[in-house]
Amino acid sequence: MDTLLWIAIFLGTFAAMEGMAWFTHKFIMHGILWKLHKDHHHKDHSSWWERNDLFFVFYAAISITFFLLWQYNGFWAGLPLGLGILAYGITYFTVHDIFIHQRFKIFRNANHWYAKGVRRAHKMHHKHLGKDHGECFGMLFVPFKYFKK
């Protein structure tokens, strides 16, 4: 196995997951599976767990499947694919659930231009309570207009 190819697959998978997250968020979460995502927008629940969290479980299962293919079937690309999905999931959880939604009270005072832009873009996404007329479905790559004051 070539190390550069392994790294390219890992980084490519991580980058592709932003596109997958955007697609899933726009067309699945705000589409056919709105019932699972709705509680994330409405906060009409008292539990720390949201039905929306099932999307994390789904992508974790895909990542685990790649690890299993690597471990038990000798599919060497399963490791960088699984790790790329896992790394994106950790990043997404850190940015979305910890930094933006403050599920854990850390990173509250992040004052970096990038952090402010991501937070602004997500705030614009949540101003729409329904599944229609949404904007800013990505997480890490948001439109440049949100980085301006």
N, C-alpha and C positions, 0 to 999 in steps of 0.2 A: 504494500500500500504506500503510495506516494504521499508524503507529509503535506506538500503544497496542495494537492488535490483534496486531501482530508480537510485542510483549513478552508479551502474554497467552498467545499460542500457545507461546512458548518456555517461560515459567514453568509453564503448564499441562502441557506435555509433560514437563518435569522432574519435577513432582509426580506425574503419572500413572505415570512410570517406577518410582516406589517401589511403587505398587500392582502394576505388572507384574512387578517383581522379586520381590515377596512371592508372587504367584500362581505364577510360574515356579518359584521355589524350593520352595514347598510341594507343588505338584501335578505339576510336570514333573521337577525335579531329585530330589525325594524320591518320585517316581512312576515313570513310564515310562522316564525317562533316568537312573535311579539309577546305572547302570553308568558314566556319565560323571562323576557327582558323588561317587561313593563314595570315590575316592582323596583327595578333599578332607577327608573325615572320618577316614579311617584312616591317612593319612600312611605307607602301606606302600610308598613309592617313594623313590628317591634323587634324582630329577630336580627341578629348579626348576619345570619345566612340569608342570601337572596336566591330566588329561583334562577336568576341570572348567573349565579356561580356555577351552574351546571355546564356552562360553556367552557369554564376552566377544566372541569372534569373531562369533558370531551377531548380537548386538546392534550391533556395529560395522558389519556388513554392512547392517543395516536403516538405520542412520544414514547410511551412504554412499549407499544407494539414494535417500533423501530429498534428499541433496545433488545427486545426479545428476538427479533429477526437476526440481529447481529450476534447475540449470545448463543442461540440454539440452531440457527440455520446457516451461520457463517457469512451472512450478508454484511460485508465489512462497512458499506456505506450507511448501514443502519445506525452505527454509533454517531457519526457526525450529524446525521439527520435528526436523530433523537435528541442529541445535545443541543442542536440549533433550535429546535422547538422548545425544549426545556429552558434554554437561556432566554428566549423571547418571552416565555411565560413568566419567568422570574422578573424580567424587566417590566413587562406589562403590569404585573401585580404590584411591583414597587411604585411605578409611575401612577397607575390608575387608582389602585385601592389604597395605597399608603399615602402617596404624595397628594393626589388630587382629592380623593374622598375621605382621607384621614381616618381610615379604619383603625389605624394605629397612630397615635399622636406623635409622630416624628416627621421631620422634614417640613415643619410648619412654616418656617421663616426663610425658605429658599428664595433668594433674591436675584438669581441669575436670569439673564435675558431669555434663555431657552426655557427654563422652568416657568417663567411668567407667561411666555407664549403658549406653551402646552396647556397651562391652567386656563388661560383666556379662551382658547379654542374649545376646550372641553366644557367650559361654562356656557359657551354659545350652543354647544350640542344639547345641553340639558335645559336650555330655556324652552325647548319644544317638549311638551309633556306627552304628546301623542306620537304615534309611530310615523306620521307623515311630516313633511316639511323640515326634516332634520338637516343638519350640516355637520361638518367636521367628524367624520366617522373613523378616521385614523387615530393613532395614539402618539407615535414618535415623530412622524413626518406630518406636520400641520402646515396650512397655507401661511405664506410669509406675512400676510396682513396682521396676523395675531402676534407678531414679534415687534410691531410698531406700537408706539404709545397712542 
